[in-house]
Amino acid sequence: MTNLAPDVVIVGGGIAGGTMATVLAKRGLQVSVLERETIYPDRVRGEWIAPWGVVEFKRLGLLELLHDTGAIPVKRNVPYDENWAPDVAEKRALDFSALPPDLPLPLCIGHPAMCRAFAASAEAAGAQVLTGVSDVKVTAGARPAVSCLLNGERLQLRPRLVIGADGRNSVLKRQLGFSVQADEPHNLLGGMLVANVPEWPREVQAIGTEDRFHYFVFPQGKDLVRLYACFDFEDRQRFAGPEREARLLQAFRLKCLPYAEAILKGTPVSPFHAYSNEDHWIDDPAMPGAVLIGDAAGHNDPIMGQGLSIAIRDVRIVSDILLSTKDWDRIDFAPYADERRERMRRLRIAAGFATRIRVEFGEAARQRRARVSNRMLERQLSPLPAAIIGPERLPAEAYTPETINLLIAP
């Protein structure tokens, strides 16, 4: 029987929602999750967990679940790029095992598999996970109200709190009128899962730029790799139409990438869609009776792959608040809003810098990318390590215009 007055209703049963439900239900709260999908589809979603995000999963006691679900630890990031030969790129690789000892290796894991795993763990912990839900309507306030359609019938819920974990196009965010800020769109980014690439080393990820094409390759289980492409709006027709998956695969015919031929022999097993990549943020993701987490609360430009790490820190901070206080007033979420505001500001600066050096094309851009890479190898201060170690571990001056200008100066 559905609990009509749970402590918490979570709108969205993806990774953020499933993780939050697991954590709260394990601690004895009554939790209901409303999820639109009945089967989690393969879409362009986060599948790389930065070392600082892995730390957050560990703090929540959920790291073993990731490994049980097939997470692949990545040992090296190789910058296969038009600026240097492949053997030189391999010597310039970032060795994740050389990070400070409290930072584990990053993980690659399929998004649908994570969604299924955390939905199952939430149910095992005692949460109600309702799938196939539609027409969700939410009213905030001291005693919020949530209604939805489930199996053709209208369900009315009266929780103490509603948590919005329903992604970038959040229904909750729109209905409750949260104020969203955004950068101007500047590039397109999309991804595709490819099978039959057994040659790709499972412990290596790659990132680079050649000509007018910025790419990522991340290992998945068995013989799978996830390919990502970032390109200019002027080139959008190149990756549009019914042949876009084949065109994307052919775009990996790169001189800088030694595994290009192996990738070209692969088989696309998911559709390719590209989206504009820019930052969206909400300075205060809480109001009476409601709080947003994950992409619903604003997301970083995916050029940096921070989505999962951001979401899981949100879960950890908000769940700590809920489990340590009784009344759940809006003011209780002020520390979350303050920390997230600064976290997203720093990541926004880092992502803007990453876009400038990776997804601007031409000879001047190529030379600038090489200068920045060389200076970072020499340990010159940069905001980019925030994507690996977490934004708070760098000094404040890493995010200043002066620091960035020193990095890119001729």
Buried (B, 14 or more C-beta within 10 A) or exposed (E): EEBEEBBBBBBBBBBBBBBBBBBBBBEEBBBBBBBBBEEBEBEBBBBBBBBBBBBBBBBBEBBEBBEEBBBBBBBBBBBBBBBBEBEEBBEBBBEBEEBEEEBBBBBBBBBBBBBBBBBBBBBEBBBBBBBEBEEBBBBBEEEBBBBBBBEEEEBEBBBBBBBBBBBEEBBBBBBBEBEBEEBEEBBBBBBBBBBBBEBBEBBBBBBBBBEBBBBBBBBBBEBBBBBBBBBBEEBEEBBBEEEBBEBBBEBBEBEBBBBBEBBBEBEBEBBBBBBBBBBBBBBBBBBBBBBBBBBBBBBBBBBBBBBBBBBBBBBBBBBBBBEEEEEBEBEBBEEBBEBBBBBBBBBBBBBBBBBBBBBBBEEEBBEBBBBBBEBBEEEEBBBBBBBBBBBEEBEEEBBBEEBBEEBBEE
